[in-house]
Amino acid sequence: MNKFGFVVHPIDAFTFKACTKPWFLLEKILPKEMFENILTKLPPKRFRIFKKVRSMSGKSIDGDMLTISLLPSQIYSFPEETVLRLIGECIKYCERSGAKIVGLGGFTSVIGNEGEALSRRVKVPLTSGNTLTAALALQGIYKAAYAMELSLPSAVVAVIGATGDIGSICTKILSKRVKKVNIAARNEEKLQEFASRIRQEGSAEVRVFKYSKDAVREADIVLTVTSAITTVVDPVSLKPGSIVCDVAMPANIAREVVQARDDILVFEGGLAKIPYPEDCKIEKLSTAFPPNGIYGCLAETMTLAFEERFESFSLGRGNITESKITEIESMAKKHGIALADFFCGYKTYTKQDIENIRKNAKKNKEVAYAAQK
Ligand SMILES: NC(=O)c1ccc[n+]([C@@H]2O[C@H](COP(=O)([O-])OP(=O)(O)OC[C@H]3O[C@@H](n4cnc5c(N)ncnc54)[C@H](OP(=O)(O)O)[C@@H]3O)[C@@H](O)[C@H]2O)c1
């Protein structure tokens, strides 16, 4: 049976405990430096064994999920070479146990130029999974616009993290379908250069913003796809009736926003639904995923394994094309891998929830309009 590997990292205190058990117990008693030093010495940890994951086409695959023990903040603060070594050890473990392709989840691809640096150290093909993640983020936006009765050709979209691997291809595609695109990231020079390219290719007006709060203010749709380790969007800046697709891990928009704002549709983008969810259930993390869902980067790795496409499909930053998006979408579809239901950290939206958001947005828009008069 063909086998895949997948490398992850903890994203918050809850997953950190699950990934570093029993070592996390030392955190309270050891000085920070000593504890962090231990984290860099821990061997790769096999977090989950996948046995006979079934596709709708009748094929099955096996897989191993490996984890490093570093949180996103540590992935950034530790020397890059140390982090690459730890991820490399996980990949080599997968290689030894027969994986023919290895996917890099979350920040394990953000570091080292989306798998490019690591691909020079191992033989097995690597994929960041960003092509299917971008495809699912876009599908989610289109579905949400339909549900919220929002016309895409007259919509204003804000992309936070627009110069990144996922953000840039999504911006490129959206700029051909919407009225205006506001883009934000920290490096303004890169942003300006990217904006000039997008203006030539798309039909939308493109505006560059230094601060995310300014970029989202007039937006009907917000796509957050940064590699920031904290939230970057303040819920008070968002327009009533807006849609927020948050692809980032850790989230760029706090989960509490869902409680604070009952007039916007906030969902985790880039999630996939699989035909046999019981095959991929991760009991330790069940509350972090939608009921039938997995992350897009894992879904891409599994799709490539089902297809026996043992190649570095998504590797290096800025290489995702529209044709690759179409290709991975059709491959995923063959195996019953599709867009997940709208999910926001702890609940899946029902039709009634979306209807309520629409009603609340209408009411709040009227109040805001009356206050302006
Ligand atoms: N849901 C899923 O299945 C899935 C799959 C893969 C990846 N992801 C997540 O998606 C996110 C993006 O991944 P990627 O590979 O596209 O990353 P990337 O290529 O490194 O891009 C990150 C983007 O965010 C910007 N950025 C970073 N910090 C920022 C801040 N504080 N404020 C505003 N912009 C900021 C960067 O530009 P500057 O450096 O100029 O600011 C860049 O435009 C990550 O959180 C990753 O974990 C999710």
The ligand as a MOL file (V3000), in Angstrom:
LIG
                    3D

  0  0  0     0  0            999 V3000
M  V30 BEGIN CTAB
M  V30 COUNTS 48 52 0 0 0
M  V30 BEGIN ATOM
M  V30 1 N -5.4710 25.9460 6.5980 0
M  V30 2 C -4.5010 25.2010 6.0510 0
M  V30 3 O -4.6640 24.0410 5.6950 0
M  V30 4 C -3.1470 25.8210 5.8380 0
M  V30 5 C -2.2450 25.1900 4.9490 0
M  V30 6 C -1.0180 25.7780 4.7320 0
M  V30 7 C -0.6730 26.9620 5.4000 0
M  V30 8 N -1.5420 27.5140 6.2730 0 CHG=1
M  V30 9 C -1.2370 28.7750 6.9770 0
M  V30 10 O -1.3720 29.8600 6.0690 0
M  V30 11 C -0.5430 30.9380 6.4760 0
M  V30 12 C 0.2310 31.4780 5.2860 0
M  V30 13 O 1.0930 30.4980 4.7520 0
M  V30 14 P 2.0590 30.8340 3.5190 0
M  V30 15 O 2.7880 29.5800 3.2360 0
M  V30 16 O 1.3160 31.5000 2.4140 0 CHG=-1
M  V30 17 O 3.0550 31.8900 4.2210 0
M  V30 18 P 4.0880 32.9070 3.5650 0
M  V30 19 O 4.3690 32.5660 2.1470 0
M  V30 20 O 5.2260 33.0170 4.4930 0
M  V30 21 O 3.2860 34.2950 3.5430 0
M  V30 22 C 2.9870 35.0190 4.6850 0
M  V30 23 C 2.4250 36.3900 4.3090 0
M  V30 24 O 2.0420 37.0440 5.5190 0
M  V30 25 C 2.6790 38.3340 5.5860 0
M  V30 26 N 2.8320 38.6310 7.0130 0
M  V30 27 C 3.5870 37.9860 7.9360 0
M  V30 28 N 3.4120 38.5520 9.1490 0
M  V30 29 C 2.5150 39.5620 8.9950 0
M  V30 30 C 1.9170 40.5090 9.8760 0
M  V30 31 N 2.2370 40.5520 11.1780 0
M  V30 32 N 1.0090 41.3910 9.3840 0
M  V30 33 C 0.6800 41.3720 8.0620 0
M  V30 34 N 1.2240 40.4940 7.1750 0
M  V30 35 C 2.1370 39.6080 7.6340 0
M  V30 36 C 3.9820 38.1340 4.7850 0
M  V30 37 O 4.5140 39.3480 4.2760 0
M  V30 38 P 5.5020 40.2550 5.1720 0
M  V30 39 O 6.5890 39.3550 5.6530 0
M  V30 40 O 5.9490 41.3230 4.2230 0
M  V30 41 O 4.6760 40.8130 6.2600 0
M  V30 42 C 3.4310 37.3070 3.6200 0
M  V30 43 O 2.7370 38.1500 2.7260 0
M  V30 44 C 0.3100 30.3860 7.6280 0
M  V30 45 O -0.2810 30.7770 8.8520 0
M  V30 46 C 0.1960 28.8870 7.4720 0
M  V30 47 O 0.3750 28.2070 8.6990 0
M  V30 48 C -2.7830 26.9800 6.4820 0
M  V30 END ATOM
M  V30 BEGIN BOND
M  V30 1 1 1 2
M  V30 2 2 2 3
M  V30 3 1 2 4
M  V30 4 1 4 5
M  V30 5 2 4 48
M  V30 6 2 5 6
M  V30 7 1 6 7
M  V30 8 2 7 8
M  V30 9 1 8 9
M  V30 10 1 8 48
M  V30 11 1 9 10
M  V30 12 1 9 46
M  V30 13 1 10 11
M  V30 14 1 11 12
M  V30 15 1 11 44
M  V30 16 1 12 13
M  V30 17 1 13 14
M  V30 18 2 14 15
M  V30 19 1 14 16
M  V30 20 1 14 17
M  V30 21 1 17 18
M  V30 22 2 18 19
M  V30 23 1 18 20
M  V30 24 1 18 21
M  V30 25 1 21 22
M  V30 26 1 22 23
M  V30 27 1 23 24
M  V30 28 1 23 42
M  V30 29 1 24 25
M  V30 30 1 25 26
M  V30 31 1 25 36
M  V30 32 1 26 27
M  V30 33 1 26 35
M  V30 34 2 27 28
M  V30 35 1 28 29
M  V30 36 1 29 30
M  V30 37 2 29 35
M  V30 38 1 30 31
M  V30 39 2 30 32
M  V30 40 1 32 33
M  V30 41 2 33 34
M  V30 42 1 34 35
M  V30 43 1 36 37
M  V30 44 1 36 42
M  V30 45 1 37 38
M  V30 46 2 38 39
M  V30 47 1 38 40
M  V30 48 1 38 41
M  V30 49 1 42 43
M  V30 50 1 44 45
M  V30 51 1 44 46
M  V30 52 1 46 47
M  V30 END BOND
M  V30 END CTAB
M  END
